[in-house]
Amino acid sequence: MIFNKDEIRFDLSNLYIQKMIAESEVSLDVDEVLLALNKGSAKFVKDVYGKTITTEEQINWSYIYDKYPRIVEFWSEWEKYSTIPMIQGARKFVNDLKQIVGEKGVQIVTSSPESIIKNKTPWLQELFGIEKVFNVNSEIGPKSMYTKNTILVDDGLHNIDDHVSTGSTGIIFNYNDSYGWNKEERNHPLIHRASNYDQVLKIVKSQIENR
């Protein structure tokens, strides 16, 4: 079989990425796990529309888009997205996690509009001191392409459901039990729930020790 230079470069890149993923123990979502996306979105809507997003509205993102269409600017324009604050304690949590699984044991797997990926990746690498930052979208495929065989910490039930279908552990993160969109019950032996970072660390440590 004959490969052209681009194909060889693509294959080598894929092999390197697969090796990086294979070394990972924990995969972290970004929005609402490390960054307070809803808080930032609510501020944007308040500044632009003079309206306050209700908890009910936060559960249904499409409703927010229908009611406040300019919100897409906040999600897709880097100057606006980069103002999202960190969740309190997020950086310490990542550092504590590294103490459990090592520097190479933590990776970030996030969904991002193409318009911000170029800036978002190095920003997250510097913000949390994590080299492995992977961006996925509906065209690339599900997060589980990158998270399989790791412990996934995510606020999205659909991501957790897909992840555990690969036989891997998932942690539904609901900071301070304030997220209305992921309270639906999941009776699955591989699914855990956490409402703070200490609980996540405890679950991860237990999972690692019991392998």
PyMOL commands that set and color helices and strands:
alter all, ss='L'
color gray80, all
select helices_A, chain A and resi 5-22+37-49+55-59+61-67+71-76+78-81+90-101+103-105+114-128+144-147+157-164+175-177+180-182+197-209
alter helices_A, ss='H'
color red, helices_A
select strands_A, chain A and resi 26-28+106-111+133-136+151-154+170-173+191-194
alter strands_A, ss='S'
color yellow, strands_A
deselect
rebuild
show_as cartoon
